[in-house]
């Protein structure tokens, strides 16, 4: 895993307030999350271990983030940023939909940072690239399989590396990808569409996995989908296996509170 971490405060409300309105929280909690953290913990649960290359703030929240992620089974390789830890505030409404406000700049790992063991990525069966600089992307490309999020198209364009699987959401304008945007083009593009499933190019449509329970919280769905897909490809599965694994991971996390409660473990899969 190469990506960022955020310290997230969650607030459960009946609905997100309208301008000028006051709403009362039903429940609050906080934890280390963000795209890199969520996918790394999901991979650790599936695989038994996972490495996360990231950057953490030099304050108490940065230290708490490190401690929590290590407790969740992640081997952390974190540069020390000379700024406070990035935070986020997330509303979760009665339908389980999440609305996020991010506080502070994204803390990105740099592949030029000699204090981090980037050579480890060359020994990985697969890496999921969530965020980082071009040098970090090139270090990630040394793995056998490179999966990347479409949210980082600007970095992928500058890097010019071939992506094995580009994952994005058809429902999020920030993750949409059009043919011709990357050179060389990704080998495979996977686009998710929530309850409708999604589409693989080349390939075709795939179905969403059945929910194992009622929807609790949509936070982390896409990151867990991509982590499950990455795990299946690392294990030698086909693309059909990979999107099925991703769909199951995404569906499961929808039924748990916060980023981690619903995540599946390796014992839940047979590839």
C-alpha positions as CSV (number, residue, x, y, z in Angstrom):
1,X,0.0,0.0,0.0
2,X,1.2,3.5,-0.8
3,X,-1.2,6.2,0.4
4,X,-2.3,8.8,2.9
5,X,-3.8,8.7,6.4
6,X,-6.3,11.0,8.0
7,X,-7.5,11.2,11.5
8,X,-11.3,11.1,11.1
9,X,-14.0,12.3,13.5
10,X,-17.4,10.7,12.7
11,X,-20.7,12.1,13.6
12,X,-23.9,10.2,13.1
13,X,-27.0,12.4,12.4
14,X,-30.5,11.9,11.1
15,X,-29.4,14.0,8.1
16,X,-26.7,16.5,7.1
17,X,-27.7,20.0,8.2
18,X,-29.0,22.6,5.7
19,X,-27.2,26.0,5.6
20,X,-27.8,27.8,8.9
21,X,-29.4,24.7,10.5
22,X,-28.4,23.0,13.8
23,X,-28.6,19.2,14.0
24,X,-27.9,17.0,17.0
25,X,-25.5,14.0,16.9
26,X,-26.8,10.6,17.8
27,X,-23.3,9.1,18.1
28,X,-19.6,10.2,17.7
29,X,-16.4,8.3,17.3
30,X,-12.9,8.8,15.8
31,X,-10.1,6.7,14.3
32,X,-7.2,6.7,11.9
33,X,-8.6,6.3,8.4
34,X,-8.3,7.9,5.0
35,X,-7.8,5.9,1.7
36,X,-4.3,4.5,2.4
37,X,-5.1,3.4,6.0
38,X,-8.4,1.8,5.1
39,X,-7.0,-0.3,2.3
40,X,-3.9,-1.2,4.2
41,X,-6.0,-2.6,7.2
42,X,-8.3,-4.5,4.8
43,X,-5.2,-6.0,3.1
44,X,-3.7,-6.9,6.5
45,X,-7.0,-8.7,7.5
46,X,-7.1,-10.6,4.2
47,X,-3.4,-11.4,3.9
48,X,-2.3,-11.6,7.5
49,X,0.0,-8.6,7.0
50,X,0.4,-5.5,4.8
51,X,2.9,-2.7,4.4
52,X,1.8,0.9,4.2
53,X,4.1,3.6,2.9
54,X,2.8,7.0,4.0
55,X,3.5,10.3,5.8
56,X,2.3,11.2,9.3
57,X,2.1,14.5,11.1
58,X,4.5,15.4,13.9
59,X,1.7,15.8,16.5
60,X,-0.3,13.7,18.9
61,X,-2.8,12.7,16.2
62,X,0.0,11.5,14.0
63,X,1.4,9.4,16.8
64,X,-2.1,8.0,17.6
65,X,-2.6,7.2,13.9
66,X,0.7,5.2,13.9
67,X,-0.2,3.3,17.1
68,X,-3.8,2.4,15.9
69,X,-2.7,1.2,12.5
70,X,0.1,-0.9,13.9
71,X,-2.4,-2.4,16.4
72,X,-4.6,-3.3,13.4
73,X,-1.8,-5.4,11.8
74,X,-0.2,-2.9,9.4
75,X,3.5,-2.6,9.0
76,X,4.0,1.1,8.8
77,X,6.7,2.9,6.9
78,X,5.9,6.5,7.6
79,X,7.9,9.7,6.9
80,X,7.6,12.4,9.5
81,X,5.9,15.5,8.1
82,X,6.8,18.7,9.9
83,X,3.1,19.7,10.0
84,X,0.1,18.6,12.0
85,X,-1.7,15.4,11.0
86,X,-4.4,15.8,8.4
87,X,-7.9,15.5,9.8
88,X,-11.4,15.0,8.4
89,X,-14.9,15.5,9.7
90,X,-17.5,13.0,8.5
91,X,-21.3,13.0,8.8
92,X,-23.0,9.7,8.6
93,X,-26.8,10.1,8.0
94,X,-29.6,7.7,8.8
95,X,-29.2,6.0,5.3
96,X,-25.6,5.3,6.1
97,X,-24.3,7.8,3.5
98,X,-21.1,9.7,4.4
99,X,-20.3,13.4,3.8
100,X,-16.7,14.3,4.3
101,X,-14.9,17.6,5.1
102,X,-11.1,17.3,4.9
103,X,-9.0,19.6,7.2
104,X,-5.4,20.3,6.1
105,X,-3.2,19.2,3.1
106,X,-2.9,15.6,2.1
107,X,0.4,14.2,3.5
108,X,2.0,12.3,0.7
109,X,4.8,9.8,0.9
110,X,7.8,10.5,-1.4
111,X,9.7,7.9,-3.3
112,X,12.8,10.1,-3.0
113,X,12.7,9.8,0.8
114,X,15.7,7.6,1.6
115,X,14.5,6.9,5.1
116,X,11.7,4.6,3.8
117,X,12.5,1.1,2.5
118,X,11.0,1.5,-1.0
119,X,12.9,-1.5,-2.2
120,X,10.4,-3.6,-0.3
121,X,7.8,-2.9,-3.0
122,X,9.8,-4.9,-5.6
123,X,9.2,-8.0,-3.5
124,X,5.4,-7.5,-3.3
125,X,3.0,-9.5,-5.4
126,X,0.8,-6.5,-5.7
127,X,0.7,-2.8,-4.6
128,X,-2.4,-0.5,-4.4
129,X,-1.3,3.1,-5.1
130,X,-3.8,5.5,-3.4
131,X,-1.6,8.7,-3.2
132,X,2.1,9.8,-3.3
133,X,4.5,11.5,-5.6
134,X,5.8,10.4,-9.0
135,X,8.8,8.7,-7.4
136,X,6.5,6.8,-5.1
137,X,4.5,5.7,-8.1
138,X,7.6,4.4,-9.8
139,X,8.7,2.5,-6.7
140,X,5.2,0.9,-6.6
141,X,5.5,-0.1,-10.3
142,X,8.4,-2.4,-9.4
143,X,5.8,-4.9,-7.9
144,X,4.3,-7.7,-10.0
145,X,0.9,-6.1,-10.1
146,X,0.1,-2.4,-9.7
147,X,-3.4,-1.3,-8.9
148,X,-4.1,2.5,-8.7
149,X,-7.0,4.8,-8.0
150,X,-8.4,7.0,-10.7
151,X,-8.6,9.8,-8.1
152,X,-4.8,10.3,-8.6
153,X,-4.9,10.8,-12.4
154,X,-2.7,13.9,-12.3
155,X,0.1,11.9,-10.6
156,X,-0.4,8.9,-12.9
157,X,-0.2,11.2,-16.0
158,X,3.1,12.7,-14.8
159,X,4.5,9.3,-13.9
160,X,3.9,7.7,-17.3
161,X,4.0,4.2,-15.8
162,X,1.8,1.4,-17.0
163,X,-1.0,0.6,-14.6
164,X,-2.2,-3.0,-14.5
165,X,-5.7,-2.1,-13.0
166,X,-7.1,1.4,-12.7
167,X,-10.0,1.5,-10.2
168,X,-12.6,4.4,-10.1
169,X,-16.2,5.2,-9.3
170,X,-18.7,5.9,-11.9
171,X,-20.7,7.9,-9.2
172,X,-17.8,10.2,-8.2
173,X,-16.8,12.9,-10.7
174,X,-13.3,12.9,-9.1
175,X,-12.7,9.3,-10.0
176,X,-14.0,9.2,-13.6
177,X,-11.6,8.0,-16.3
178,X,-11.9,8.4,-20.0
179,X,-10.0,6.4,-22.6
180,X,-6.9,8.2,-23.8
181,X,-6.3,10.1,-20.5
182,X,-3.3,8.0,-19.6
183,X,-0.3,7.0,-21.7
184,X,0.5,4.2,-21.7
185,X,-3.1,3.1,-21.2
186,X,-4.0,0.9,-18.2
187,X,-4.3,-2.8,-19.0
188,X,-7.7,-2.9,-17.2
189,X,-10.1,-0.3,-16.0
190,X,-12.6,-1.2,-13.3
191,X,-15.5,1.2,-12.6
192,X,-17.8,0.7,-9.7
193,X,-21.5,1.8,-9.6
194,X,-22.7,1.0,-6.1
195,X,-25.6,-1.3,-5.9
196,X,-25.6,-1.7,-9.7
197,X,-22.2,-3.4,-9.5
198,X,-19.8,-2.1,-12.1
199,X,-17.9,-2.5,-15.4
200,X,-14.5,-4.0,-16.4
201,X,-12.8,-2.8,-19.6
202,X,-12.0,-5.0,-21.3
203,X,-14.5,-7.5,-20.1
204,X,-18.0,-6.4,-19.2
205,X,-20.4,-5.8,-16.3
206,X,-20.2,-7.4,-12.9
207,X,-22.7,-7.6,-10.1
208,X,-22.6,-6.1,-6.7
209,X,-22.2,-8.6,-3.8
210,X,-25.2,-9.3,-1.6
211,X,-25.1,-7.2,1.6
212,X,-24.5,-9.5,4.7
213,X,-26.6,-7.2,6.8
214,X,-28.3,-3.7,7.0
215,X,-26.3,-0.7,5.7
216,X,-24.6,1.0,8.7
217,X,-22.0,3.3,7.2
218,X,-20.8,3.8,3.6
219,X,-17.4,5.2,4.6
220,X,-14.5,3.2,3.1
221,X,-16.6,1.2,0.6
222,X,-14.5,2.1,-2.4
223,X,-11.1,1.6,-0.6
224,X,-12.2,-1.9,0.6
225,X,-13.3,-2.8,-2.9
226,X,-9.9,-1.9,-4.3
227,X,-8.1,-3.7,-1.5
228,X,-10.1,-6.9,-2.0
229,X,-9.4,-6.7,-5.8
230,X,-5.7,-6.1,-5.1
231,X,-5.5,-9.1,-2.7
232,X,-7.1,-11.5,-5.2
233,X,-4.8,-10.5,-8.0
234,X,-1.8,-10.8,-5.7
235,X,-3.0,-14.3,-4.8
236,X,-3.0,-15.3,-8.5
237,X,-6.8,-14.9,-9.1
238,X,-8.4,-13.9,-12.4
239,X,-10.0,-10.5,-13.0
240,X,-13.4,-12.2,-12.4
241,X,-12.1,-13.4,-9.0
242,X,-10.7,-9.9,-8.2
243,X,-13.9,-8.0,-8.8
244,X,-15.9,-10.6,-6.9
245,X,-13.5,-10.3,-4.0
246,X,-13.6,-6.5,-4.2
247,X,-17.4,-6.5,-4.3
248,X,-17.6,-8.7,-1.2
249,X,-15.2,-6.5,0.7
250,X,-17.1,-3.4,-0.2
251,X,-20.5,-4.9,0.7
252,X,-19.2,-6.1,4.1
253,X,-17.8,-2.8,5.2
254,X,-21.1,-1.1,4.4
255,X,-22.6,-3.1,7.3
256,X,-20.1,-2.0,10.0
257,X,-19.6,1.3,11.8
258,X,-16.7,3.3,10.6
259,X,-13.8,2.3,8.4
260,X,-13.0,-1.2,9.8
261,X,-15.8,-2.9,11.7
262,X,-17.3,-4.8,8.8
263,X,-14.0,-5.7,7.0
264,X,-13.6,-9.3,5.9
265,X,-10.7,-11.5,6.8
266,X,-8.7,-14.0,4.7
267,X,-10.8,-16.9,6.0
268,X,-13.8,-15.5,4.2
269,X,-12.3,-16.1,0.8
270,X,-11.6,-19.1,-1.4
271,X,-10.0,-18.0,-4.7
